[in-house]
Amino acid sequence: MIIYKTPQEIAVMKESNQIVARVLTELRAMIRPGVRTRDLDAHAEARAFELGAVPAFKGYRGFPASLCTSVNEEIIHGLPSERILKDGDIIGLDFGVLFEGFYGDAAVTVPVGAVGPQALRLIAVAEAAFYKGIEQMKKGNRISDISFAIQEYVESEGFSVIRSFVGHGIGHSPHEEPQVPNFGPPGRGPKIKEGLTLAIEPMIAAGDWEEEILEDGWTAVTKDRSLSAHFEHTVAVTKNGPLILTVL
């Protein structure tokens, strides 16, 4: 069941998402060669509490960290560790909080030091695909119109869309209905209506879209070990159209 939000609830969700945005902005400023991913996680967790929120991911379905740190071929759910970032890496930072009963969720992929042109273009396409998706968040359109727009753009740029993970509704729970795949034909699924709140999150790869899970039970990587990038913001449908709640 889709839970539509009132304007007042969307206002609280915006506050929650702005905490996420603030922390991700701080994390992006920390990214450089020599940084350990566990130090990024520690910063994100501490800052969430300082800003009056609770980290959303830690303990959720058993996840052991507050921040997902997905490096290079890692698609999503990368575990923070003693791993040290190197010049030329890219890292996906996925973070969420619970604030006054509502969840915020966003992700960005960030270059580490001097990064090659293909990696930079992959990051740019992941972000641009998000905006292609929210262009379809119009009343009367359907959920798969978002999916189709993302897939069409990503594939036109020569990259592939990860199919094992999807965007989702968000609000009182970090994952609500409906699911929002990043692929598929248009004109299907629920109609887009005012009060709908979604985490739109293109996850793309430079090579094949197939994935596998590492031995840690969480980290998803591209099967061919090609680079992957991820971009996510929470968006609400208002009477004036889509409103991005996570503004970095």
C-alpha positions, 0 to 999 in steps of 0.5 A: 500500500502506498502511503501518501504524505500531507504537506505538513508531513512533507515539510518534516521529511524535508528537514530529515533530508536536509540533515542527510544533505548536510552530512553528505556535503561534509563527507564529500569534503573529506574524500581524498587519498589516504582516508579510511572508509570507517572514518567516514562512517564514524563522522556520519554517525556522530554528525547525525546524533549532533544534528538531532537525528538517528542514523537510519541504516545501522541495525536495519535488517542487521546492517552493521554501519551508519554509512554505505561506502561502495568503492569502484566496482561496489554497487551498493551496501559497501561496508566501511572498514580499514580500507584506505581510499586511493588516488583514482578510486570512486566511492558511493556514499549512501546515508539516511537518518530518522528525524521526528518520525520520518526518514531521509535517504540520499547517495552520491558518488565521489571521485578520489583524487585524480580520476579517469575520464570514463569514471567521471562520465559514469558519475555524471550520467548517474546523476543526470539519470536521476533528473531524467527520472524526476522529469516524469514525476508528473500527476497522471504519469505512472511509476514506470515512466520514471523507470523508462526515462532512466534506462533510456538515458543511461543506455543511450550513454553507453552504460548499463542499469543495475537491475537487482536493486531499485528505488522505493517509497520512503516516509515513516519507513526507510522502504515503502511501496512502491518500488521504482526500478531503473528499467522497464517499459513506460505506462505501468504501475501506480499513477503518480499523485500528490503526496507521493514520496520516493527515493529515486536512485539510479545505479549504473555500471560501465560494463555488464549490469549483473551483480553478486554479493561478497562474502560479507553478505552485504556488499554488491559488486558488478560481476565483471568488476566494472565501475559502478556509480549511484545517485539518489535523492528523496523527492515528493510530489506536490501541487506544484510538481516534484520537489527534491527534499535532499538539496546538497 
